[in-house]
Amino acid sequence: MRTRNAPETRRRILAAATGDFAERGIAGARVDRIAAGAGVNKAQIYAYFGDKQALFEAVYRKHAAAIVDETPFSVDDLPGYAVGLYEAAQRRPDVIRLLAWARLEGVDLPMDEHAVREKVDEIARAQSDGRLDATASPQDVLALVTSMALTWSVVGLSPVTGSDHEAALRHTVALAFAGRRSS
């Protein structure tokens, strides 16, 4: 018989929910299946998370935060940031599937607005200093870099034998957002 250990119970629920949501989406996931996979009863899931939507958001936040935490952002190395996001997505395909399901099902995903704002502010300063091209807004630069980094995961392209996605990504991001050159 398991003893009560709230952090461990929560971890098991999130792990079981990650698998079910990634495989079946929000609508297809079942709380009873998640409960069975976590070795808890449905009431515990509702007690910890409230409802299935809140459980999905907790799963997404956990995994998105892990990618953000393991991918350092440097405005002076946007190509490196893009490659870091690409590599993190390759290591965590469940996150990409969670993102795809959320978009398909029209769910607004929770995000760390403070972290996004910090990145946008850093980009704006770099644009103002001439270190980055200022043609696109700072928000667009962040969105474009992120989109470029996740392209292979989101569109479902398999890695091409002999292709160097990281080099192509690094080169493209560098070209797209290069700052002013001194003559």
N, C-alpha and C positions, 0 to 999 in steps of 0.2 A: 504494500500500500504506500502510495506517495504521500509525503508530508507536504504541508502547505509552504510554498516558497514562491512568493509573488513575482520576483524578477525572473525566476526560471519558468514559471507558468506563462508569463507574458512572452518570454523568448520562444517557447514552444508554440504558442498560438501564432506569433508573427511568422515563424518558420513555416508552419502548416499553411497559413493564409497566403504567404508568398507563392508557394507552389500552386495552390488552387487558383489564385487570381491570375498568375502568369499564364497558366495553361488554359483557363476557361473564361477569363474576363470577370468583370464585376457582376454582370447579370447571371453568368453561368456558374460562378462560385457558390457553394452551399455552406452555410454555417454549420450544419450537422456534419458535413464531410471534414471541414476544418477542425471542428471539435474532436472528432474521432482521430484525426491525424495528430492532434496536439495532446491527446490523452486527457481531455477535459470535457466538461459538459457545456452545452450551449449557453446556459445561464452564466457561466464564468466569462465567456466571450462577451456577452452583453454587459456584464458588470465591469469588465476591464475597458471596453471600447465603445459601448453604447449601441451601435448598430453596424450593419455590414459596410455601409459607406464610410463611417469613421474608422473601421478596421482597415479598409482599403487605403485610406489616407495615411494611417499610421505605418502601414507596410511601405507605401511609396516614400514617405518622409524618411524612414529608416534607410532605405536603399539609396535614395537620392543624396541624402546627407553623407553616406559613405563615399559616393563618387566625388562629391564636392571636397570632402576631407582628404581624400587621397590624390586629388588633382590640384596642386598649387597654382594659383593665378598670379601671373606677372604681366603687367601691361607692356613691359619691355620685351616680353617673349610670348606674344600671342600665338605664334606657330607652335611653341613648346606646350602651351596650354591646350591648344587644339589636339595635339598628338596625345597628351595626357588624358584628355576626355575620350578620345578614340580608344586608347588602350584600356581605360577603365570600363568602357562599354563592352569591349571584347571579353573582359574578365567577368562581367556581370550581365549576361544576356537577359536575365529575368527582369532587370530594371527597364530595358528597352521594351520588352513585352508588356510590362505594366504601363509604361507610357503610351504604347500603341493602343492598348485596351481602353485606357482613360480617354484618349482622343476619340476613338471610335464610339464610345458610349457618352461623349459629351460632358465629361467630368472636368471641372476646373481643378487642377492639381495644386495642392498647397506648396508654396515655395518659401524659402528663407529670403524675405524681401530685403532684410538688412544686408545680407551677403550680396544680393543682386545690386542693390544701391551702391555698395562699396566698389564693386567692379565697374559699374557705369560711371561713377565719379572719377575713378582712376583713369578710365578711357578718356573722359572729357578733359582731364588735366593733360594727358599725353597729347591729345589733339590740339589743345590750346598751345602747348609747348612746341608743336611741330614734330613730335616723335611718332605720331600716327596721322594718317590721312584723315581729314575732317569732312570729307564728302558725305559720309553717312553719319547719322546721329549716333551717339554713344550706345543707346539701346539697340540700334540696328547692328552695330559692330558686334556687340556681345551675342545677339541672336544669330547673326550670320556665322560667326566663329563656331558657336555651339552646333549649329545646323551642319556646317561643313564637317565637323568632327564626328557627328553621329550618322552621317549619310549612309555609310555602308551597313550599319546596324538597322536603321529605320527602313530603308528601301529593300532590305533583304538580299542584297547582293552578296554572293559568296566571295570569299577572298580569291582573287585570281592568282593562279600559280605564276610565280615570277614577278608579280606586281608588288611594288613597295608603297603601300597606302600611306604610311607615315611620311615618307619623303614627298610624295605628291601633295599631301595635306600641308606639310610644313612650308613647301614652296608656294602653294596657292595662297595660304593665309598671309605669308610675308609679302607677296605681290599685291594682294588686295588692300592691305592696310599700311603699306610703307609710308613713313612720314616724309616730310620735305627733305630734299637732298640739297646740301650746300654746294655751290659751284666753285 
